[in-house]
Structures are given as C-alpha cells and as structure tokens.
C-alpha cells in the first residue's frame, strides 16, 4: 500500500493504491482504494474503508504515510478489534460498539480543535485590527500637528506681511 503522486507541479495530489513492491512509484498497481489531498486544510482523505481493511488483513504492508492515514481513518483499529473477535476476547457487536465510540470521540476532538483554532484566529484578527487602529490614530495625530504647525507658520508669515502692507501706504 502506497501513495501514487498525481496533480501538477507544486500541487501534489495522491492516490492510495495497492501495488507490488517491485512496481514503480507512479506505475502499475493492483487496486486504487482512495485518494489523499494534503493541499486542503485539514487534508482530505477519501478511502474505501472495507477494501483497505481487507488488504491490511491479508498482509499488505503500508508505507509510513499510508499507515498514518489508515490509523487516522480507523482501519488499523478495526483490524485490531477484529483480531480480538477472532481470539474470542469479545464479539463482533462489542467490537463495532468500541469502534463507534472511538470514531465519535475522534469527531468531537476534531471539532473542538477546529473551534479553538477559529477562536484563536478571530482573536488574532481583532488584536491586529486594534494595533492597526492605534497606528492609524498616531499617524493622524502627527498629520494634525503638522497641519497646525503649518497653519501657525502661515499665520505668522501673513501677520508681518499685513503689517508691512499697512505701514507701506502710510509712508507713501
């Protein structure tokens, strides 16, 4: 079990395939069981769960990345639970119940992580906006001071000119 690269340069998209170890990475394969897109956030995995479980049970060796994907999707846990059923530790119903409980906890954990990330991003945006407003206020204050200084200088320059004009006709 391995990933087969697809997509364009700089935008990798992978197919999860069952292939002979001697076949080239992007070459001949036995069966395609899913896709993996690391470009989205969070990464997108579309997997045929039953076929992946079948291939794991018959001894297919996944690469490290595919093993992580299968673990995240719960295929390896289901293999473990089925092993317990075969040994007689518990029955199929109990195995399914445990798997469903794990899946539910995983979904809740993922939702919690997403909500905290969204809250952190919102807080960060608000802080950035507040800092930008403070910078803009400081710039506006400096501009107002410059305009006031320029107006005072203009008034000061205008005052002696008016005084000279009023004195000039008196001399003439």
Backbone as JSON, one array per atom type, in Angstrom:
{
  "sequence": "XXXXXXXXXXXXXXXXXXXXXXXXXXXXXXXXXXXXXXXXXXXXXXXXXXXXXXXXXXXXXXXXXXXXXXXXXXXXXXXXXXXXXXXXXXXXXXXXXXXXXXXXXXXXXXXXXXXXXXXXXXXXXXXXXXXXXXXXXXXXXXXXXXXXXXXXXXXXXXXXXXXXXXXXXXXX",
  "N": [[0.87, -1.17, 0.0], [0.64, 2.1, -0.96], [1.35, 5.59, -1.72], [0.45, 7.21, -4.72], [1.67, 9.58, -6.8], [-0.07, 12.39, -8.09], [-1.48, 15.18, -9.92], [-0.38, 18.61, -10.52], [2.81, 20.33, -10.94], [4.03, 21.43, -7.88], [1.58, 21.16, -6.68], [0.64, 18.7, -5.28], [-1.24, 15.69, -5.42], [-2.55, 12.75, -4.23], [-3.05, 9.26, -4.97], [-4.24, 6.49, -3.18], [-2.94, 3.41, -3.36], [-2.84, -0.15, -4.02], [-0.03, -1.88, -4.61], [2.5, -3.85, -6.23], [5.64, -4.37, -4.68], [7.78, -4.17, -6.36], [7.01, -2.61, -8.48], [7.08, 0.58, -10.2], [6.89, 3.81, -8.52], [4.82, 5.54, -9.51], [3.7, 3.82, -11.26], [2.46, 0.69, -12.42], [-0.35, -0.7, -10.73], [-2.33, -2.66, -8.41], [-4.86, -2.21, -7.24], [-6.89, 0.68, -6.71], [-7.58, 2.33, -3.79], [-8.31, 4.7, -2.65], [-8.04, 8.33, -2.15], [-5.78, 11.05, -1.4], [-5.45, 14.31, -0.36], [-3.24, 16.63, 0.4], [-3.28, 19.37, 0.23], [-5.45, 20.78, 1.13], [-6.97, 22.29, 4.05], [-8.24, 21.02, 6.9], [-6.24, 18.23, 5.67], [-7.6, 16.26, 2.99], [-9.09, 13.09, 2.9], [-10.18, 10.39, 1.06], [-11.4, 7.33, 1.33], [-11.8, 3.87, 0.64], [-13.05, 2.1, 2.98], [-13.64, -0.63, 3.58], [-12.22, -2.12, 1.62], [-9.61, -1.3, 2.16], [-9.32, -2.33, 4.74], [-9.56, -5.06, 4.14], [-7.21, -5.48, 2.57], [-5.22, -4.88, 4.43], [-5.68, -6.9, 6.28], [-5.01, -9.18, 4.78], [-2.33, -8.93, 4.62], [-0.99, -6.8, 3.36], [1.61, -4.4, 3.21], [1.72, -1.25, 4.45], [3.12, 1.97, 3.5], [4.87, 4.43, 5.51], [3.45, 6.91, 5.52], [0.97, 6.14, 4.46], [0.25, 4.34, 6.43], [-0.14, 6.12, 8.58], [-2.36, 7.55, 7.58], [-4.26, 5.47, 7.39], [-4.43, 4.8, 10.07], [-5.47, 7.16, 11.14], [-7.97, 7.13, 9.92], [-9.08, 4.92, 11.07], [-8.77, 2.28, 10.25], [-6.7, 0.6, 11.08], [-7.32, 0.27, 13.77], [-9.75, -1.09, 13.59], [-8.82, -3.47, 12.46], [-7.32, -4.41, 14.6], [-9.39, -4.74, 16.49], [-10.91, -6.72, 15.21], [-9.1, -8.78, 15.36], [-9.24, -9.3, 18.09], [-11.83, -10.31, 18.18], [-11.54, -12.67, 16.71], [-9.9, -14.07, 18.43], [-11.6, -14.48, 20.49], [-12.01, -12.74, 22.58], [-13.98, -10.82, 22.71], [-17.24, -10.16, 21.21], [-18.49, -9.56, 17.81], [-20.36, -7.46, 17.86], [-19.64, -6.02, 20.15], [-17.1, -5.19, 19.33], [-17.77, -3.5, 17.19], [-19.18, -1.58, 18.62], [-17.16, -0.49, 20.22], [-15.53, 0.58, 18.22], [-17.26, 2.5, 17.11], [-17.54, 4.2, 19.32], [-14.92, 5.15, 19.53], [-14.7, 6.5, 17.08], [-16.65, 8.5, 17.38], [-15.57, 9.95, 19.54], [-13.26, 10.86, 18.31], [-14.29, 12.53, 16.3], [-15.51, 14.5, 17.89], [-13.24, 15.53, 19.16], [-11.85, 16.56, 16.94], [-13.65, 18.55, 16.14], [-13.53, 20.21, 18.36], [-10.87, 21.08, 18.26], [-10.93, 22.48, 15.82], [-12.75, 24.52, 16.47], [-11.38, 25.89, 18.52], [-9.17, 26.74, 17.06], [-10.44, 28.44, 15.26], [-11.45, 30.37, 17.05], [-9.03, 31.36, 18.09], [-7.93, 32.43, 15.74], [-9.79, 34.43, 15.2], [-9.47, 36.06, 17.46], [-6.83, 36.85, 17.06], [-7.08, 38.29, 14.68], [-8.69, 40.41, 15.63], [-6.93, 41.61, 17.49], [-4.92, 42.41, 15.75], [-6.33, 44.25, 14.19], [-6.92, 46.14, 16.17], [-4.33, 47.02, 16.8], [-3.63, 48.11, 14.34], [-5.49, 50.2, 14.18], [-4.56, 51.79, 16.29], [-2.05, 52.55, 15.29], [-2.89, 53.98, 13.04], [-4.29, 56.09, 14.3], [-2.16, 57.34, 15.61], [-0.68, 58.22, 13.43], [-2.55, 59.95, 12.26], [-2.69, 61.87, 14.28], [-0.08, 62.92, 14.2], [-0.14, 64.04, 11.62], [-2.14, 65.95, 11.99], [-0.87, 67.62, 13.86], [1.25, 68.55, 12.26], [-0.17, 69.94, 10.3], [-1.33, 71.89, 11.91], [0.97, 73.21, 12.79], [1.91, 74.13, 10.33], [-0.18, 75.84, 9.62], [0.02, 77.69, 11.68], [2.52, 78.71, 11.13], [2.04, 79.82, 8.64], [0.16, 81.75, 9.35], [1.75, 83.31, 10.97], [3.64, 84.18, 9.15], [1.99, 85.63, 7.52], [1.04, 87.66, 9.14], [3.23, 89.56, 9.61], [3.47, 90.39, 6.96], [1.04, 91.6, 6.43], [1.22, 93.63, 8.25], [3.34, 95.04, 7.17], [2.22, 95.87, 4.78], [0.24, 97.56, 5.67], [1.8, 99.53, 6.82], [3.31, 100.4, 4.66], [1.59, 101.92, 2.84], [1.21, 104.09, 4.47], [3.64, 105.36, 4.53], [3.87, 106.24, 2.0]],
  "CA": [[0.0, 0.0, 0.0], [1.47, 3.29, -1.05], [0.77, 6.76, -2.38], [0.84, 7.4, -6.11], [1.57, 11.04, -6.99], [-0.84, 12.95, -9.19], [-1.53, 16.63, -9.82], [0.63, 19.36, -11.26], [3.99, 20.72, -10.19], [3.72, 22.31, -6.76], [0.24, 20.89, -6.15], [0.58, 17.24, -5.26], [-2.49, 15.03, -5.08], [-2.12, 11.36, -4.22], [-3.97, 8.13, -4.94], [-3.79, 5.42, -2.29], [-3.04, 2.23, -4.21], [-2.22, -1.42, -3.67], [0.9, -2.13, -5.7], [3.62, -4.75, -5.97], [6.79, -3.61, -4.22], [8.74, -4.02, -7.47], [6.46, -1.69, -9.47], [7.48, 1.97, -9.97], [6.01, 4.57, -7.63], [3.63, 6.01, -10.22], [3.44, 2.86, -12.32], [1.38, -0.3, -12.36], [-0.88, -1.01, -9.4], [-3.34, -3.72, -8.39], [-6.18, -1.62, -6.95], [-6.91, 2.01, -6.12], [-8.54, 2.27, -2.68], [-8.68, 6.02, -2.15], [-7.25, 9.5, -2.52], [-5.28, 11.87, -0.3], [-5.14, 15.65, -0.82], [-2.64, 17.38, 1.51], [-3.32, 20.8, -0.05], [-6.56, 21.4, 1.85], [-6.75, 22.38, 5.5], [-7.32, 19.9, 7.06], [-6.07, 17.43, 4.46], [-8.78, 15.49, 2.63], [-8.85, 11.68, 2.62], [-11.34, 9.65, 0.6], [-10.88, 5.97, 1.44], [-12.73, 2.75, 0.66], [-12.69, 1.5, 4.26], [-13.71, -2.1, 3.54], [-11.11, -2.65, 0.81], [-8.37, -1.05, 2.9], [-9.29, -3.32, 5.82], [-9.29, -6.35, 3.53], [-5.81, -5.57, 2.17], [-4.41, -4.92, 5.66], [-5.85, -8.23, 6.89], [-4.33, -10.22, 4.01], [-0.89, -8.78, 4.79], [-0.36, -5.71, 2.62], [2.44, -3.56, 4.06], [1.59, 0.16, 4.06], [4.24, 2.86, 3.76], [4.65, 5.19, 6.75], [2.39, 7.9, 5.34], [-0.3, 5.42, 4.31], [-0.07, 3.81, 7.76], [-0.72, 7.23, 9.34], [-3.69, 7.81, 7.03], [-5.13, 4.37, 7.8], [-4.63, 4.92, 11.52], [-6.37, 8.3, 11.35], [-9.3, 6.75, 9.46], [-9.58, 3.86, 11.93], [-8.63, 0.96, 9.64], [-5.82, -0.23, 11.92], [-8.07, -0.05, 14.99], [-10.71, -2.14, 13.25], [-8.04, -4.71, 12.31], [-7.02, -4.83, 15.96], [-10.63, -5.23, 17.11], [-11.25, -8.0, 14.57], [-8.19, -9.77, 15.94], [-9.83, -9.66, 19.38], [-13.01, -11.15, 17.91], [-11.04, -13.99, 16.3], [-9.34, -14.74, 19.62], [-12.7, -14.75, 21.4], [-11.99, -11.81, 23.71], [-15.3, -10.2, 22.69], [-17.94, -10.5, 19.97], [-18.5, -8.57, 16.73], [-21.18, -6.32, 18.28], [-18.8, -5.25, 21.07], [-16.05, -4.58, 18.52], [-18.37, -2.38, 16.47], [-19.51, -0.57, 19.62], [-15.9, 0.17, 20.58], [-15.1, 1.37, 17.08], [-18.14, 3.67, 17.01], [-17.19, 5.11, 20.42], [-13.66, 5.8, 19.14], [-14.99, 7.42, 15.96], [-17.38, 9.64, 17.94], [-14.62, 10.75, 20.32], [-12.36, 11.48, 17.34], [-15.02, 13.62, 15.66], [-15.65, 15.57, 18.89], [-11.92, 16.14, 19.33], [-11.56, 17.35, 15.75], [-14.49, 19.75, 16.18], [-13.0, 21.08, 19.42], [-9.64, 21.69, 17.73], [-11.31, 23.47, 14.81], [-13.39, 25.67, 17.11], [-10.35, 26.67, 19.2], [-8.38, 27.41, 16.02], [-11.25, 29.55, 14.75], [-11.48, 31.41, 18.08], [-7.7, 31.96, 18.12], [-7.77, 33.24, 14.54], [-10.64, 35.62, 15.37], [-8.81, 36.9, 18.46], [-5.64, 37.39, 16.43], [-7.55, 39.33, 13.76], [-9.13, 41.56, 16.42], [-5.74, 42.27, 18.03], [-4.25, 43.04, 14.62], [-7.14, 45.41, 13.86], [-6.74, 47.13, 17.24], [-2.99, 47.58, 16.63], [-3.67, 48.94, 13.14], [-6.21, 51.42, 14.53], [-3.67, 52.6, 17.12], [-1.06, 53.12, 14.38], [-3.58, 54.99, 12.22], [-4.56, 57.24, 15.16], [-0.89, 58.03, 15.83], [-0.35, 58.9, 12.17], [-3.5, 61.06, 12.13], [-2.28, 62.88, 15.26], [1.11, 63.59, 13.67], [-0.57, 64.85, 10.48], [-2.87, 67.11, 12.53], [0.14, 68.51, 14.44], [1.97, 69.19, 11.15], [-1.07, 70.92, 9.69], [-1.46, 73.01, 12.85], [2.23, 73.95, 12.74], [1.96, 74.82, 9.04], [-1.16, 76.92, 9.69], [0.58, 78.71, 12.57], [3.63, 79.35, 10.4], [1.43, 80.65, 7.59], [-0.43, 82.91, 10.02], [2.87, 84.13, 11.44], [4.22, 84.82, 7.98], [0.98, 86.52, 6.99], [0.9, 88.79, 10.05], [4.18, 90.64, 9.28], [3.2, 90.88, 5.61], [-0.09, 92.53, 6.56], [1.73, 94.81, 8.97], [4.17, 95.78, 6.21], [1.31, 96.47, 3.82], [-0.44, 98.69, 6.3], [2.79, 100.57, 7.06], [3.78, 100.89, 3.37], [0.79, 103.03, 2.34], [1.36, 105.22, 5.36], [4.87, 106.02, 4.16], [3.76, 106.82, 0.65]],
  "C": [[0.9, 1.22, 0.0], [0.71, 4.42, -1.72], [1.32, 6.86, -3.79], [0.6, 8.88, -6.43], [0.8, 11.39, -8.25], [-0.78, 14.47, -9.05], [-0.41, 17.3, -10.6], [1.81, 19.71, -10.36], [3.6, 21.7, -9.08], [2.36, 22.08, -6.14], [0.01, 19.38, -6.2], [-0.77, 16.75, -4.79], [-2.18, 13.54, -5.21], [-3.29, 10.38, -4.3], [-3.4, 7.11, -3.98], [-4.03, 4.13, -3.05], [-2.41, 1.02, -3.55], [-1.32, -1.76, -4.86], [1.95, -3.14, -5.26], [4.83, -3.89, -5.61], [7.79, -3.34, -5.35], [8.26, -3.04, -8.53], [6.95, -0.27, -9.17], [6.45, 2.73, -9.14], [4.72, 4.99, -8.32], [3.22, 5.05, -11.32], [2.27, 1.94, -12.04], [0.96, -0.54, -10.91], [-1.99, -2.03, -9.53], [-4.74, -3.12, -8.22], [-6.0, -0.24, -6.34], [-7.98, 2.0, -5.03], [-8.92, 3.64, -2.13], [-7.79, 7.12, -2.67], [-6.86, 10.26, -1.27], [-4.87, 13.22, -0.88], [-4.57, 16.46, 0.35], [-2.73, 18.89, 1.33], [-4.45, 21.51, 0.68], [-6.23, 21.47, 3.33], [-8.06, 22.13, 6.21], [-7.26, 19.05, 5.79], [-7.26, 16.5, 4.26], [-8.37, 14.06, 2.3], [-10.17, 11.05, 2.22], [-10.87, 8.2, 0.48], [-12.01, 4.95, 1.41], [-12.34, 1.89, 1.87], [-12.63, -0.02, 4.19], [-12.55, -2.71, 2.76], [-9.77, -2.43, 1.51], [-8.22, -2.06, 4.04], [-8.98, -4.7, 5.27], [-7.8, -6.49, 3.22], [-4.88, -5.6, 3.39], [-4.48, -6.32, 6.27], [-5.15, -9.34, 6.1], [-2.83, -10.0, 3.97], [-0.23, -7.7, 3.98], [0.39, -4.81, 3.6], [2.32, -2.1, 3.62], [2.9, 0.92, 4.3], [3.9, 3.67, 5.01], [3.5, 6.18, 6.62], [1.03, 7.23, 5.22], [-0.71, 4.82, 5.65], [-0.69, 4.9, 8.62], [-2.13, 7.55, 8.88], [-4.67, 6.73, 7.49], [-5.43, 4.42, 9.29], [-5.62, 6.04, 11.82], [-7.81, 7.96, 10.95], [-9.89, 5.6, 10.27], [-9.44, 2.45, 11.37], [-7.79, 0.06, 10.54], [-6.5, -0.61, 13.24], [-9.07, -1.18, 14.71], [-10.01, -3.48, 13.04], [-7.72, -5.28, 13.69], [-8.26, -5.41, 16.66], [-11.06, -6.56, 16.51], [-10.34, -9.12, 15.06], [-8.71, -10.24, 17.3], [-11.04, -10.55, 19.22], [-12.56, -12.56, 17.55], [-10.49, -14.78, 17.48], [-10.42, -15.06, 20.64], [-12.74, -13.84, 22.6], [-13.33, -11.09, 23.84], [-15.93, -10.51, 21.34], [-17.94, -9.32, 18.98], [-19.27, -7.31, 17.12], [-20.35, -5.41, 19.2], [-17.68, -4.53, 20.31], [-16.59, -3.36, 17.78], [-18.71, -1.24, 17.42], [-18.26, 0.22, 20.02], [-15.41, 1.07, 19.44], [-15.94, 2.64, 16.95], [-17.84, 4.69, 18.11], [-15.9, 5.86, 20.09], [-13.9, 6.85, 18.07], [-15.69, 8.68, 16.47], [-16.45, 10.55, 18.73], [-13.66, 11.5, 19.39], [-13.03, 12.67, 16.69], [-15.18, 14.79, 16.63], [-14.32, 16.29, 19.09], [-11.55, 17.02, 18.16], [-12.37, 18.64, 15.75], [-13.98, 20.73, 17.23], [-11.75, 21.8, 18.94], [-9.99, 22.77, 16.72], [-11.92, 24.72, 15.45], [-12.35, 26.52, 17.85], [-9.46, 27.39, 18.19], [-9.14, 28.6, 15.46], [-11.29, 30.7, 15.76], [-10.12, 32.12, 18.16], [-7.48, 32.87, 16.92], [-8.59, 34.53, 14.66], [-9.99, 36.59, 16.36], [-7.58, 37.58, 17.86], [-6.01, 38.51, 15.46], [-7.96, 40.59, 14.51], [-7.95, 42.33, 16.99], [-5.0, 43.03, 16.92], [-5.0, 44.32, 14.21], [-6.96, 46.52, 14.89], [-5.37, 47.81, 17.1], [-2.95, 48.5, 15.41], [-4.4, 50.25, 13.41], [-5.33, 52.36, 15.35], [-2.61, 53.28, 16.25], [-1.69, 54.23, 13.55], [-3.89, 56.25, 13.04], [-3.28, 58.04, 15.4], [-0.49, 58.81, 14.58], [-1.26, 60.11, 11.99], [-3.13, 62.19, 13.08], [-1.07, 63.66, 14.76], [0.75, 64.51, 12.5], [-1.28, 66.09, 10.97], [-1.88, 68.1, 13.14], [0.91, 69.25, 13.35], [1.11, 70.26, 10.5], [-1.23, 72.14, 10.59], [-0.2, 73.85, 12.83], [2.33, 74.73, 11.44], [0.99, 76.0, 9.04], [-0.63, 78.05, 10.56], [1.7, 79.46, 11.86], [3.07, 80.26, 9.31], [0.82, 81.9, 8.21], [0.66, 83.86, 10.49], [3.51, 84.87, 10.28], [3.26, 85.87, 7.41], [0.87, 87.8, 7.85], [1.94, 89.88, 9.75], [3.94, 91.2, 7.89], [2.05, 91.88, 5.64], [0.36, 93.81, 7.25], [2.56, 95.66, 8.02], [3.28, 96.49, 5.2], [0.62, 97.69, 4.43], [0.56, 99.84, 6.56], [3.24, 101.19, 5.71], [2.91, 102.01, 2.83], [0.93, 104.27, 3.23], [2.61, 106.01, 4.97], [4.71, 106.74, 2.83], [2.97, 108.06, 0.6]]
}
